[in-house]
Amino acid sequence: AVRDGGQADGGGGGGGGGGAAQPRADSAENLKQIGLACLMYAGENANNFPAPDGEAGFAELAKQQILMPGQVYLHPQDKQRQVLADANTLTDKNCSYVYFGAGYTDNDKELAKLPLAFEKPGIVPGKLNVLFADGHVETFTADLKNSTALVEFLYKKLAYSERRYKAL
């Protein structure tokens, strides 16, 4: 299914009433769409999630026309990035999320504990949505500066094995 990177399907109109919680929910929906696209990619690529890490991993989704660049890659509260007029590629200028699923497979028994993507730190200080490889999203209250800090935080929170922690 080719997507244009637009907003999440369903859920009715987007008019008002969302309050402060709405952007967090929209970001979680963006991450869920990205997660579904990654699982679809794995289904078409011998169970492997896109490689490499970073925007290039997301770009693999577009190359296979699973999830195209666009609004879905932007956090609703991100003031530093925007959809570019010629958005055929994903860069730091048009992507609010960090991907690090290279090396994951969709048949791993710990998919629910493997972080697949997350919001770039600082968009919403003190809060961070994290997409896990099974497709669920969790919001964490923590001031995390980078992916290393996120992995250390999750290692403590989710009790990774030492082997898994080193692999992340």
C-alpha positions, 0 to 999 in steps of 0.5 A, spaced: 500 500 500 503 506 497 502 512 502 503 519 501 506 520 508 499 524 510 496 524 517 493 518 520 487 514 517 481 514 520 479 518 527 474 523 524 475 530 523 481 534 526 477 540 528 479 543 535 478 540 542 484 536 542 488 540 547 495 539 550 494 532 549 493 532 542 500 533 539 503 527 543 497 523 540 498 525 533 506 524 534 504 517 537 500 515 531 505 518 526 510 513 529 505 507 529 504 508 521 512 508 521 512 502 525 506 498 520 511 500 514 517 497 517 513 491 519 510 491 512 517 492 509 520 486 513 515 482 510 517 483 503 525 483 505 526 476 508 524 478 515 529 484 516 527 491 518 530 497 513 537 498 514 541 502 515 539 506 521 537 514 521 533 517 515 536 512 510 533 507 514 526 511 513 528 512 506 528 505 504 520 505 506 520 510 500 524 506 495 519 500 496 513 505 496 511 503 502 511 510 506 513 516 502 516 522 505 511 527 508 507 529 514 508 523 517 515 524 519 514 530 522 512 531 529 506 536 530 510 540 535 517 540 531 518 548 529 525 546 526 523 541 521 518 542 515 515 538 509 520 540 503 517 542 497 522 537 493 521 531 499 524 525 495 529 524 500 528 524 508 534 529 512 534 532 518 530 538 515 524 534 514 524 528 519 522 529 526 524 521 528 530 517 529 530 510 526 535 505 529 532 498 527 537 496 522 539 489 524 532 487 527 528 482 524 520 481 525 521 474 528 525 476 534 522 474 540 523 481 544 520 485 539 515 489 544 522 491 548 526 493 542 526 501 540 525 502 533 524 509 532 523 515 537 522 523 537 528 527 536 530 529 543 528 536 545 521 537 541 517 536 547 522 537 553 522 532 558 517 527 554 519 522 548 514 517 544 518 511 543 516 506 537 517 499 539 519 493 533 512 490 535 508 497 533 506 499 539 508 506 542 510 508 549 511 515 552 516 516 557 517 522 562 525 523 561 530 528 559 534 524 554 539 528 550 540 522 544 539 515 542 545 513 547 541 516 553 535 513 550 538 506 550 541 506 557 534 509 560 530 503 556 535 498 559 534 500 566 526 501 565 525 494 561 531 490 564 534 488 557 539 482 558 546 484 557 547 481 550 541 485 548 543 492 551 550 491 547 546 490 541 542 496 541 
